[in-house]
């Protein structure tokens, strides 16, 4: 026993050295891994910072496009007087603009085939040409052409932007990112439309168009400089427009999602097109007051987008869309009841627009993941749904208002939202109506062949 202890005592330094070497072998790989993690983390932070800066800049630039798109609604009667035409004629021009939005699936795949940067720049050029026509020769023809070219520019620019950030931001965080981008829609009503109202009141109905033309040139320069030519996140060579479109049309969830856009936008357009005329007829609001009402609506929409950024990713996109639709139905039914005073009307419009915007911005990130290989095409089809819905709402809105008043308009708005709820249930496989109809057609065609 003593001899064994003496031998251990002699070999103890060797044992300690061996154990120390094991410890070193365990520590150093962790050290190198920690260094690698720090390098990767730093690179990822720099990439995220770059994406955040790009997101903020593009959001500010989109205010310009959305201002042109949105300023027509509160100043519908003003533009009609300036052009020397009836309000119905301008409403028909808006209907034509929305119908042209059906071309979205034809134009938006440019971003899948030629790249996100090319799609954005093409959209900006189209917008600048449109507003430039009115700046050079203001009349009903150039005004109508500007409306059409403005919607075509959105059909190219918006899908390219949403696909660009969809390529770079994971689905779990995409709701917040797209909510920030969609703040440009509400900021156009908060800042852009009142600014255009100031120009119209001071210099005439055509004053906004030269300013928008110059801003379009600024947009082109910023995007040309900021968005990289090469895109490692998207392979343009692997994309085919017909293939992308067929894959989207074969997806029942994608078609159901487009139906949500169609019915909900029809519901929104029923009120959206006529609220300026309703406020003017009911309370005699003039240009400055209508611009103020637009700012209230923009604030409501900004609040809706803020809610999306805060809670939609946490509670889930489908549930958020359902909450928005139910709230919008209730707001539609309440609007003619509480809208008997100016404050009540503005409060009702606030509730109507905050619920609609919350629903729409919650639906957008949901659509970007339906067919990931054809994101721009899916977004374009979604925009097409919005365009068809807005055309339907615009056709019905003035007709119903002139014959039966504002209450019937809001009832139709609530009814369209109910159809959007059914589409959401289809998208979540709660009803499976589309698949049943498709199976029925297949069985019918097969029986005819037999």
DOLOKOL-769473 format. One line per 8 residues: their letters; for each residue x, y, z of C-alpha. Coordinates in nm, 4 decimals. Example, Ala and Ser with C-alpha at 12.3 -4.5 7.8 and 13.67 -1.06 7.14 Angstrom:
! residues 2
AS) 1.2300 -0.4500 0.7800 ~ 1.3670 -0.1060 0.7140
END
This chain:
! residues 450
XXXXXXXX) 0.0000 0.0000 0.0000 ~ 0.2800 0.2382 0.0875 ~ 0.4616 0.1505 -0.2345 ~ 0.1413 0.2305 -0.4334 ~ 0.1032 0.5698 -0.2623 ~ 0.4671 0.6551 -0.3327 ~ 0.4204 0.5734 -0.7027 ~ 0.1086 0.7905 -0.7229
XXXXXXXX) 0.2959 1.0764 -0.5559 ~ 0.5727 1.0510 -0.8216 ~ 0.3240 1.0490 -1.1129 ~ 0.1005 1.3250 -0.9736 ~ 0.2641 1.6076 -1.1789 ~ 0.2015 1.4066 -1.4975 ~ -0.1618 1.3468 -1.3996 ~ -0.2060 1.7170 -1.3280
XXXXXXXX) -0.0500 1.8102 -1.6642 ~ -0.2767 1.5632 -1.8456 ~ -0.5871 1.6999 -1.6749 ~ -0.4762 2.0551 -1.7539 ~ -0.4416 1.9603 -2.1210 ~ -0.7963 1.8198 -2.1196 ~ -0.9206 2.1436 -1.9664 ~ -0.7371 2.3442 -2.2375
XXXXXXXX) -0.8862 2.1267 -2.5099 ~ -1.2292 2.1953 -2.3694 ~ -1.1806 2.5689 -2.3187 ~ -1.0151 2.6645 -2.6496 ~ -1.2869 2.5303 -2.8797 ~ -1.5386 2.7237 -2.6732 ~ -1.3206 3.0304 -2.7018 ~ -1.2951 2.9990 -3.0789
XXXXXXXX) -1.6696 2.9300 -3.1018 ~ -1.7364 3.2389 -2.8903 ~ -1.5199 3.4491 -3.1219 ~ -1.7005 3.3097 -3.4257 ~ -2.0362 3.3777 -3.2656 ~ -1.9300 3.7346 -3.1918 ~ -1.8210 3.7862 -3.5527 ~ -2.1420 3.6338 -3.6893
XXXXXXXX) -2.3508 3.8326 -3.4409 ~ -2.1783 4.1570 -3.5398 ~ -2.2340 4.0877 -3.9096 ~ -2.5976 3.9976 -3.8435 ~ -2.6489 4.3177 -3.6408 ~ -2.4976 4.5260 -3.9215 ~ -2.7258 4.3527 -4.1736 ~ -3.0314 4.4091 -3.9539
XXXXXXXX) -2.9333 4.7735 -3.9066 ~ -2.9004 4.8173 -4.2828 ~ -3.2410 4.6572 -4.3418 ~ -3.3989 4.8786 -4.0743 ~ -3.2538 5.1926 -4.2319 ~ -3.3762 5.0820 -4.5752 ~ -3.7199 5.0062 -4.4313 ~ -3.7503 5.3532 -4.2776
XXXXXXXX) -3.6311 5.5323 -4.5945 ~ -3.8620 5.3341 -4.8248 ~ -4.1512 5.3945 -4.5858 ~ -4.0933 5.7699 -4.6140 ~ -4.0679 5.7453 -4.9940 ~ -4.3915 5.5483 -5.0194 ~ -4.5732 5.8433 -4.8586 ~ -4.5300 6.0231 -5.1930
XXXXXXXX) -4.6987 5.7455 -5.3929 ~ -4.9761 5.7035 -5.1390 ~ -5.0449 6.0768 -5.1199 ~ -5.1268 6.0815 -5.4909 ~ -5.3443 5.7739 -5.4455 ~ -5.5352 5.9036 -5.1424 ~ -5.5777 6.2770 -5.1966 ~ -5.8546 6.2196 -5.4507
XXXXXXXX) -6.1056 6.0977 -5.1903 ~ -6.1411 6.3980 -4.9562 ~ -6.1067 6.6446 -5.2464 ~ -6.3353 6.4585 -5.4873 ~ -6.5757 6.7526 -5.5196 ~ -6.2857 7.0006 -5.5442 ~ -6.1239 6.8148 -5.8342 ~ -6.4625 6.7817 -6.0057
XXXXXXXX) -6.5213 7.1606 -5.9844 ~ -6.1684 7.2352 -6.1028 ~ -6.2051 7.0016 -6.3997 ~ -6.5539 7.1335 -6.4799 ~ -6.7202 6.7904 -6.4550 ~ -6.9728 6.6184 -6.2310 ~ -6.8642 6.4259 -5.9195 ~ -6.9899 6.1065 -6.0829
XXXXXXXX) -6.7425 6.1538 -6.3701 ~ -6.4485 6.1634 -6.1273 ~ -6.5954 5.8615 -5.9468 ~ -6.5996 5.6727 -6.2770 ~ -6.2360 5.7732 -6.3344 ~ -6.1568 5.6241 -5.9923 ~ -6.3442 5.3074 -6.0869 ~ -6.1348 5.2826 -6.4032
XXXXXXXX) -5.8205 5.3295 -6.1957 ~ -5.9190 5.0476 -5.9639 ~ -6.0050 4.8186 -6.2550 ~ -5.6623 4.8799 -6.4030 ~ -5.5286 4.7417 -6.0753 ~ -5.6385 4.4015 -6.2075 ~ -5.3249 4.4155 -6.4238 ~ -5.1189 4.3757 -6.1060
XXXXXXXX) -5.0497 4.0018 -6.1560 ~ -4.9201 4.0825 -6.5053 ~ -4.6863 4.3610 -6.3912 ~ -4.5705 4.2529 -6.0451 ~ -4.3858 3.9356 -6.1583 ~ -4.1299 4.1811 -6.2995 ~ -3.9926 4.1887 -5.9446 ~ -3.9664 3.8067 -5.9438
XXXXXXXX) -3.8088 3.7876 -6.2901 ~ -3.5967 4.1041 -6.3208 ~ -3.5297 4.1670 -5.9528 ~ -3.6773 4.3721 -5.6694 ~ -3.4743 4.6842 -5.7549 ~ -3.5940 4.6868 -6.1168 ~ -3.9567 4.6556 -6.0039 ~ -3.9230 4.9505 -5.7647
XXXXXXXX) -3.7549 5.1765 -6.0213 ~ -4.0073 5.0918 -6.2929 ~ -4.2892 5.1796 -6.0557 ~ -4.1342 5.5160 -5.9703 ~ -4.0832 5.6059 -6.3386 ~ -4.4474 5.5202 -6.4149 ~ -4.5671 5.7374 -6.1246 ~ -4.3517 6.0346 -6.2275
XXXXXXXX) -4.4763 6.0235 -6.5876 ~ -4.8386 6.0199 -6.4674 ~ -4.8225 6.3204 -6.2351 ~ -4.5973 6.4997 -6.4857 ~ -4.8754 6.4847 -6.7471 ~ -5.1132 6.6803 -6.5220 ~ -4.8386 6.9266 -6.4283 ~ -4.7819 7.0024 -6.7992
XXXXXXXX) -5.1469 7.0118 -6.9126 ~ -5.4153 6.9878 -6.6393 ~ -5.7440 6.8512 -6.7806 ~ -5.9774 6.5567 -6.7307 ~ -5.7832 6.3336 -6.9745 ~ -5.4419 6.3861 -6.8142 ~ -5.6001 6.3633 -6.4676 ~ -5.7554 6.0253 -6.5542
XXXXXXXX) -5.4246 5.9105 -6.7064 ~ -5.2423 6.0137 -6.3869 ~ -5.4855 5.8052 -6.1776 ~ -5.4282 5.5017 -6.4004 ~ -5.0485 5.5375 -6.4072 ~ -5.0450 5.5911 -6.0295 ~ -5.2196 5.2576 -5.9676 ~ -4.9903 5.0847 -6.2191
XXXXXXXX) -4.6903 5.2235 -6.0324 ~ -4.8256 5.0790 -5.7062 ~ -4.8838 4.7440 -5.8804 ~ -4.5100 4.7313 -5.9521 ~ -4.3585 4.9182 -5.6584 ~ -4.5484 4.7736 -5.3601 ~ -4.5042 4.4007 -5.4434 ~ -4.1354 4.4610 -5.5130
XXXXXXXX) -4.0909 4.6322 -5.1750 ~ -4.2836 4.3685 -4.9793 ~ -4.1003 4.0848 -5.1558 ~ -3.7645 4.2578 -5.0939 ~ -3.8198 4.2685 -4.7179 ~ -3.9982 3.9321 -4.7178 ~ -3.6759 3.7789 -4.8569 ~ -3.4737 3.9229 -4.5693
XXXXXXXX) -3.6994 3.9092 -4.2617 ~ -3.8183 3.5872 -4.0974 ~ -4.1944 3.5200 -4.0897 ~ -4.2159 3.5491 -3.7090 ~ -4.0971 3.9133 -3.7294 ~ -4.2450 4.0042 -4.0670 ~ -4.5699 4.1432 -3.9281 ~ -4.3858 4.4150 -3.7394
XXXXXXXX) -4.1631 4.5015 -4.0353 ~ -4.4480 4.5238 -4.2868 ~ -4.6546 4.7228 -4.0361 ~ -4.3775 4.9820 -4.0266 ~ -4.3716 4.9907 -4.4069 ~ -4.7488 5.0294 -4.4272 ~ -4.7341 5.3351 -4.2013 ~ -4.6683 5.5254 -4.5244
XXXXXXXX) -5.0362 5.4685 -4.6092 ~ -5.1606 5.6445 -4.2960 ~ -4.8841 5.9081 -4.2967 ~ -5.0026 6.0070 -4.6448 ~ -5.3353 6.1057 -4.4858 ~ -5.1733 6.2656 -4.1793 ~ -4.9065 6.4692 -4.3602 ~ -4.9371 6.4290 -4.7376
XXXXXXXX) -5.3068 6.5018 -4.7923 ~ -5.3152 6.8114 -4.5641 ~ -5.0063 6.9411 -4.7467 ~ -5.1811 6.8888 -5.0812 ~ -5.4897 7.0588 -4.9360 ~ -5.2776 7.3617 -4.8471 ~ -5.1434 7.3771 -5.2038 ~ -5.4926 7.3388 -5.3525
XXXXXXXX) -5.6412 7.6112 -5.1285 ~ -5.3578 7.8507 -5.2109 ~ -5.2699 7.7803 -5.5761 ~ -5.5590 7.5818 -5.7270 ~ -5.6606 7.2188 -5.7781 ~ -5.3638 7.1288 -6.0032 ~ -5.0939 7.2667 -5.7686 ~ -4.9962 6.9283 -5.6117
XXXXXXXX) -4.8911 6.7679 -5.9407 ~ -4.5705 6.9652 -6.0155 ~ -4.4575 6.9026 -5.6560 ~ -4.5289 6.5295 -5.6856 ~ -4.3343 6.5206 -6.0144 ~ -4.0224 6.6603 -5.8470 ~ -4.0615 6.4210 -5.5538 ~ -4.0861 6.1310 -5.8009
XXXXXXXX) -3.7445 6.2221 -5.9406 ~ -3.6058 6.2295 -5.5850 ~ -3.7527 5.8822 -5.5212 ~ -3.5831 5.7407 -5.8288 ~ -3.2428 5.8745 -5.7239 ~ -3.2682 5.7427 -5.3667 ~ -3.3760 5.3902 -5.4667 ~ -3.1183 5.3736 -5.7466
XXXXXXXX) -2.8467 5.4549 -5.4913 ~ -2.9752 5.2574 -5.1907 ~ -3.0947 4.9201 -5.3288 ~ -2.8058 4.6952 -5.4466 ~ -2.7886 4.5813 -5.8092 ~ -2.7166 4.2195 -5.7168 ~ -2.9530 4.0373 -5.4802 ~ -2.8142 3.7224 -5.3109
XXXXXXXX) -3.1516 3.6630 -5.1417 ~ -3.3427 3.6187 -5.4682 ~ -3.2548 3.4131 -5.7761 ~ -3.4116 3.5803 -6.0795 ~ -3.2914 3.3064 -6.3162 ~ -3.5030 3.0441 -6.1382 ~ -3.8271 3.2420 -6.1784 ~ -4.0801 3.2122 -6.4571
XXXXXXXX) -4.3857 3.4376 -6.4586 ~ -4.6314 3.1779 -6.5928 ~ -4.4969 2.9147 -6.3563 ~ -4.5288 3.1489 -6.0594 ~ -4.8810 3.2513 -6.1551 ~ -4.9960 2.8910 -6.2049 ~ -4.8521 2.7852 -5.8691 ~ -5.0355 3.0691 -5.6947
XXXXXXXX) -5.3655 3.0008 -5.8743 ~ -5.3386 2.6340 -5.7736 ~ -5.3163 2.7313 -5.4055 ~ -5.6582 2.7436 -5.2347 ~ -5.5219 2.9390 -4.9331 ~ -5.3786 3.2002 -5.1717 ~ -5.7114 3.2395 -5.3539 ~ -5.8982 3.2616 -5.0227
XXXXXXXX) -5.6538 3.5280 -4.9054 ~ -5.7159 3.7291 -5.2232 ~ -6.0902 3.6986 -5.1522 ~ -6.0332 3.8559 -4.8100 ~ -5.8668 4.1503 -4.9836 ~ -6.1498 4.1786 -5.2374 ~ -6.4449 4.1808 -4.9971 ~ -6.2804 4.3896 -4.7247
XXXXXXXX) -6.1632 4.6562 -4.9721 ~ -6.5135 4.6719 -5.1240 ~ -6.6441 4.7335 -4.7719 ~ -6.3855 5.0050 -4.7128 ~ -6.4394 5.1769 -5.0481 ~ -6.8124 5.2059 -4.9825 ~ -6.7326 5.4541 -4.7035 ~ -6.3953 5.5739 -4.8337
XXXXXXXX) -6.5284 5.7226 -5.1559 ~ -6.8280 5.8987 -5.0076 ~ -6.7168 6.0189 -4.6626 ~ -6.5922 6.3549 -4.7958 ~ -6.9224 6.4197 -4.9753 ~ -7.1160 6.2981 -4.6670 ~ -6.9256 6.5350 -4.4349 ~ -6.9724 6.8265 -4.6774
XXXXXXXX) -7.3455 6.7564 -4.7198 ~ -7.4102 6.6961 -4.3487 ~ -7.1942 6.9657 -4.1879 ~ -7.0816 7.1930 -4.4740 ~ -6.7107 7.1215 -4.4246 ~ -6.4766 7.3141 -4.6575 ~ -6.1307 7.2277 -4.7961 ~ -5.9348 7.2972 -4.4758
XXXXXXXX) -6.1850 7.1060 -4.2610 ~ -6.1832 6.8114 -4.5023 ~ -5.8028 6.8073 -4.4830 ~ -5.8335 6.8000 -4.1028 ~ -6.0783 6.5095 -4.1250 ~ -5.8258 6.3298 -4.3471 ~ -5.5617 6.3791 -4.0787 ~ -5.7955 6.2182 -3.8213
XXXXXXXX) -5.8424 5.9195 -4.0518 ~ -5.4676 5.9003 -4.1079 ~ -5.4133 5.9013 -3.7316 ~ -5.6613 5.6124 -3.7004 ~ -5.4765 5.4144 -3.9645 ~ -5.1412 5.4878 -3.8033 ~ -5.2824 5.3584 -3.4751 ~ -5.3986 5.0430 -3.6518
XXXXXXXX) -5.0528 4.9857 -3.7970 ~ -4.9008 5.0463 -3.4542 ~ -5.1295 4.7797 -3.3083 ~ -5.0109 4.5367 -3.5753 ~ -4.6481 4.6070 -3.4867 ~ -4.7226 4.5503 -3.1169 ~ -4.9498 4.2466 -3.1027 ~ -5.0140 4.0748 -3.4392
XXXXXXXX) -4.6973 3.8602 -3.4326 ~ -4.7828 3.7572 -3.0763 ~ -5.1477 3.6569 -3.1183 ~ -5.1105 3.5223 -3.4736 ~ -5.1971 3.6746 -3.8109 ~ -5.5274 3.4875 -3.8764 ~ -5.6682 3.5785 -3.5352 ~ -5.5664 3.9415 -3.5855
XXXXXXXX) -5.7430 3.9502 -3.9256 ~ -6.0600 3.8071 -3.7672 ~ -6.0530 4.0680 -3.4886 ~ -6.0100 4.3475 -3.7444 ~ -6.3012 4.2274 -3.9586 ~ -6.5411 4.1947 -3.6636 ~ -6.4432 4.5410 -3.5356 ~ -6.4917 4.6897 -3.8826
XXXXXXXX) -6.8412 4.5386 -3.9106 ~ -6.9375 4.6962 -3.5781 ~ -6.7864 5.0318 -3.6777 ~ -6.9791 5.0279 -4.0090 ~ -7.3092 4.9737 -3.8303 ~ -7.2330 5.2399 -3.5655 ~ -7.1175 5.5089 -3.8115 ~ -7.4604 5.6447 -3.9220
XXXXXXXX) -7.5893 5.6275 -3.5632 ~ -7.3128 5.8253 -3.3917 ~ -7.2389 6.0360 -3.7008 ~ -7.5163 6.2873 -3.6416 ~ -7.2676 6.5437 -3.5050 ~ -6.9252 6.6455 -3.6379 ~ -6.7411 6.4928 -3.3415 ~ -6.9486 6.1751 -3.3612
XXXXXXXX) -6.8839 6.1459 -3.7355 ~ -6.5080 6.1852 -3.6878 ~ -6.5114 5.9342 -3.4004 ~ -6.7024 5.6845 -3.6145 ~ -6.4597 5.7287 -3.9036 ~ -6.1697 5.6833 -3.6601 ~ -6.3104 5.3479 -3.5437 ~ -6.3896 5.2418 -3.9008
XXXXXXXX) -6.0394 5.3141 -4.0324 ~ -5.8389 5.1845 -3.7362 ~ -6.0146 4.8471 -3.7554 ~ -5.9770 4.8231 -4.1334 ~ -5.6100 4.9147 -4.1286 ~ -5.5393 4.6677 -3.8484 ~ -5.7007 4.3927 -4.0546 ~ -5.5257 4.4789 -4.3819
XXXXXXXX) -5.1763 4.5122 -4.2380 ~ -5.2199 4.1867 -4.0458 ~ -5.3247 4.0129 -4.3681 ~ -5.0212 4.1262 -4.5718 ~ -4.7500 3.9228 -4.3889 ~ -4.9837 3.6231 -4.3918 ~ -4.9969 3.6432 -4.7725 ~ -4.6176 3.6658 -4.8121
XXXXXXXX) -4.5793 3.3122 -4.6761 ~ -4.8591 3.1375 -4.8703 ~ -4.6366 3.0640 -5.1736 ~ -4.2820 3.1718 -5.0709 ~ -4.1294 3.0990 -5.4131 ~ -4.3562 3.3562 -5.5803 ~ -4.3953 3.6267 -5.3160 ~ -4.4243 3.9210 -5.5550
XXXXXXXX) -4.6851 3.7360 -5.7626 ~ -4.8916 3.6556 -5.4503 ~ -4.8737 4.0170 -5.3331 ~ -4.9740 4.1313 -5.6833 ~ -5.2774 3.9028 -5.6837 ~ -5.3631 4.0377 -5.3407 ~ -5.3426 4.3922 -5.4775 ~ -5.5609 4.2797 -5.7675
XXXXXXXX) -5.8186 4.1662 -5.5118 ~ -5.8009 4.5090 -5.3484 ~ -5.8420 4.6733 -5.6903 ~ -6.1481 4.4669 -5.7871 ~ -6.3011 4.5243 -5.4449 ~ -6.2441 4.8987 -5.4616 ~ -6.3983 4.9087 -5.8102 ~ -6.7044 4.7252 -5.6824
XXXXXXXX) -6.7313 4.9571 -5.3826 ~ -6.6861 5.2694 -5.5974 ~ -6.9591 5.1604 -5.8407 ~ -7.2091 5.0946 -5.5622 ~ -7.1190 5.3732 -5.3207 ~ -7.2254 5.6863 -5.5138 ~ -7.5277 5.5036 -5.6576 ~ -7.6568 5.4001 -5.3142
XXXXXXXX) -7.5740 5.7324 -5.1490 ~ -7.7552 5.9451 -5.4081 ~ -8.0677 5.7282 -5.3872 ~ -8.0906 5.6046 -5.0281 ~ -7.8404 5.7957 -4.8158 ~ -7.5417 5.7032 -4.6038 ~ -7.7019 5.4346 -4.3846 ~ -7.7533 5.1897 -4.6726
XXXXXXXX) -7.3911 5.2446 -4.7764 ~ -7.2714 5.1341 -4.4319 ~ -7.5032 4.8280 -4.4337 ~ -7.3521 4.7121 -4.7619 ~ -7.0054 4.7740 -4.6145 ~ -7.0852 4.5440 -4.3204 ~ -7.2201 4.2780 -4.5584 ~ -6.8990 4.2735 -4.7621
XXXXXXXX) -6.6996 4.2264 -4.4415 ~ -6.9104 3.9197 -4.3571 ~ -6.8043 3.7699 -4.6915 ~ -6.4424 3.8476 -4.5997 ~ -6.4921 3.6528 -4.2738 ~ -6.6074 3.3505 -4.4753 ~ -6.2980 3.3822 -4.6954 ~ -6.0763 3.3840 -4.3856
XXXXXXXX) -6.2451 3.0662 -4.2641 ~ -6.1745 2.9098 -4.6051 ~ -5.8093 3.0154 -4.5876 ~ -5.7747 2.8476 -4.2484 ~ -5.9442 2.5288 -4.3787 ~ -6.2488 2.5837 -4.1560 ~ -6.5006 2.5602 -4.4429 ~ -6.3099 2.4106 -4.7427
XXXXXXXX) -6.5618 2.5610 -4.9878 ~ -6.3100 2.6180 -5.2668 ~ -6.1728 2.2653 -5.2521 ~ -6.5280 2.1233 -5.2572 ~ -6.6231 2.3333 -5.5602 ~ -6.3001 2.2295 -5.7331 ~ -6.3687 1.8619 -5.6602 ~ -6.7249 1.8977 -5.7880
XXXXXXXX) -6.6023 2.0478 -6.1170 ~ -6.3464 1.7694 -6.1552 ~ -6.6119 1.5032 -6.0975 ~ -6.8489 1.6740 -6.3406 ~ -6.5848 1.6978 -6.6144 ~ -6.4804 1.3360 -6.5539 ~ -6.8401 1.2124 -6.5818 ~ -6.8812 1.3977 -6.9126
XX) -6.5685 1.2340 -7.0499 ~ -6.6922 0.8926 -6.9415
END
